Amino acid sequence: MGNGILFMLVLQLLTLTPGASSNLTSKDVDYGQYSGITRVSYGRYAVVHDKKNGGGLLYMDFDISLSSGKVSNVSVTELDGTSEIPICRDPEDVVYVPSTNTFFVCAEGDQRILEYDVSGRHTGRELLVPADMGVSCIKPNQGFEALAYDENNDLFWTTTESSLLAYENTLHDGRNLLILQSFSAKSLAPLSRMTYFMDAPEADAAKAISYVHGVPAMVALPDGRLVVMERELYVPKTYLGGWCKVKLYLIDTIAGDGEKKLLTSFRTKLSAGLRLANYEGMCLGPVLEDGCRTLLLISDSQEGVGKGPLRLSDWLKVIKIG
């Protein structure tokens, strides 16, 4: 039985197990605003920094222990083309397409999904975003934040962080309605779409100094299904007691009905023993020694917002698929 067939069978009984979390911030790696991550090759990933210009692309190199899942030897290199465009698009997520050796980056600032070469320069190509998902159709700072590439079916998938304006008052038991939109990787044209209902929020946004609730990341699995991240971040005015809750849901894109299955959830907190990690990016990672594939989640520290022991750090979390 080939490895690809075996992995497909494992996915039929998919479970996710949260594993090691590693602090990326060190004397060699500055605080960042990492909003998306994609795997390029063994030990090399591309990340997007949402306050840098153009595609906001950087290479992040690191080692992952295939036994413990711990991350080490982290380095970050800005791509040459990242600073050539004098405009920050607010880039939020990135995927790597091996067949073209290019990246696609979605951005909230202009609600476009552009292609970049491996030097970070725009190729002139972009996904043909439907008019009803354009920049005039989103709530401020709640546009395209999640992007996935399904290599086996040669498809892209995206969605907005929160409801489009047209669906702002369309709630189902208090849950926002999102549109999951697919695109052909060959023609770049839009294809099918599905509706997706988020969970109702837990926190009272009116009591927060910082609050966000939406979908910041998606990953396409080898069988075409999607893992969707729902993230709720709540920081009260006192700061202490703030938390970030992440839920990962499985979506069957073949059935196309948007029905979701909870795979795992976890929470990080602002407290003396654990710093808050605002997870915002996600990609497939390497295969561990036990044969399990991994998901990698990266957090956004807002360049180390806060003071002293409450200053946020950038984290990378390894989650086992098995």
Secondary structure, 3 states (H helix, E strand, C coil): CCHHHHHHHHHHCCCEEEEEEEECCECCECCCCEEEEEEEECCEEEEEECCCCECCEEEEEEEECCCCCCEEEEEEEECHHHHCCCCECCEEEEEEECCCCEEEEEECCCCEEEEECCCCCEEEEECCCCHHHCHHHCCCCCCEEEEEEECCCCEEEEEECCCCHHHCCCCECCECEEEEEEEECCCCCEEEEEEEECCCCCCCHHHEEEEEEEEEEEEECCCCCEEEEEEEEEEECCCCCCEEEEEEEEECCCCCCCCEEEEEEEEEECCCCCCCCCEEEEEECCCCCCCCEEEEEEECCCCCCCCHHHCCCCEEEEEEEC
